[in-house]
């Protein structure tokens, strides 16, 4: 996590319940940080069994005509390039073991065009495509790759929005009226845990929607 103090707080919660964890400050847009993250995990725990790509930021709800290069590059660096880099780093570990699981946090915004701005939407569509391709490519190597597409969830991702585009937001608000409720982070975590377990051994290259029925309308 880029927020080391927040990561340490999670470590304390895990240890209080009898688990073992470490906090590693990581900027997912930095190749050096990605290398250090995975190397530290291997040094500490011996290997990597599961990778969950959970880092993500929002755009500012801007439509295509209002996109800036800097915002496009910022969102893509976190939302999809970071996913590629961590995946690329763990694949050799998984190939050697003939086993491994990757779970990517996509979004309902990666399935439809009416959930966010053009940049975020495009980045999450890319996560879905990357997930399906990775699952297919390594299916014979004991590696599974799936994604979760959450709807609105109570996280701090909204703090990454700094200058909301009023036109884009007004368009997106049309879809918000159909949202039954927001989700809890724990609800998404339970799905990730299932996908990481052998109980989901026949699930690969899939995208699991978790949105209380928002995208069903």
Rosetta blueprint (number, residue, H / E / L):
1 X L
2 X L
3 X L
4 X H
5 X H
6 X H
7 X H
8 X H
9 X H
10 X H
11 X H
12 X H
13 X H
14 X H
15 X H
16 X H
17 X L
18 X L
19 X L
20 X L
21 X L
22 X L
23 X L
24 X L
25 X L
26 X L
27 X L
28 X L
29 X L
30 X L
31 X H
32 X H
33 X H
34 X H
35 X H
36 X H
37 X H
38 X H
39 X H
40 X H
41 X H
42 X H
43 X H
44 X H
45 X H
46 X L
47 X L
48 X L
49 X L
50 X E
51 X E
52 X E
53 X E
54 X L
55 X L
56 X L
57 X L
58 X L
59 X L
60 X L
61 X L
62 X L
63 X L
64 X H
65 X H
66 X H
67 X L
68 X L
69 X H
70 X H
71 X H
72 X H
73 X H
74 X H
75 X H
76 X H
77 X H
78 X H
79 X H
80 X H
81 X H
82 X H
83 X H
84 X H
85 X H
86 X H
87 X H
88 X H
89 X H
90 X H
91 X H
92 X H
93 X H
94 X H
95 X H
96 X H
97 X H
98 X L
99 X L
100 X E
101 X E
102 X E
103 X E
104 X E
105 X E
106 X L
107 X L
108 X H
109 X H
110 X H
111 X L
112 X L
113 X L
114 X L
115 X L
116 X L
117 X L
118 X H
119 X H
120 X H
121 X H
122 X H
123 X H
124 X H
125 X H
126 X H
127 X H
128 X H
129 X H
130 X H
131 X H
132 X H
133 X H
134 X H
135 X H
136 X H
137 X H
138 X L
139 X H
140 X H
141 X H
142 X L
143 X E
144 X E
145 X E
146 X E
147 X E
148 X E
149 X E
150 X E
151 X L
152 X L
153 X E
154 X L
155 X L
156 X L
157 X H
158 X H
159 X H
160 X H
161 X L
162 X L
163 X L
164 X L
165 X L
166 X H
167 X H
168 X H
169 X H
170 X H
171 X H
172 X H
173 X H
174 X H
175 X H
176 X H
177 X L
178 X L
179 X L
180 X L
181 X L
182 X L
183 X E
184 X L
185 X H
186 X H
187 X H
188 X H
189 X H
190 X H
191 X H
192 X H
193 X H
194 X H
195 X H
196 X H
197 X L
198 X H
199 X H
200 X H
201 X L
202 X L
203 X L
204 X L
205 X L
206 X L
207 X E
208 X E
209 X E
210 X E
211 X L
212 X L
213 X L
214 X H
215 X H
216 X H
217 X L
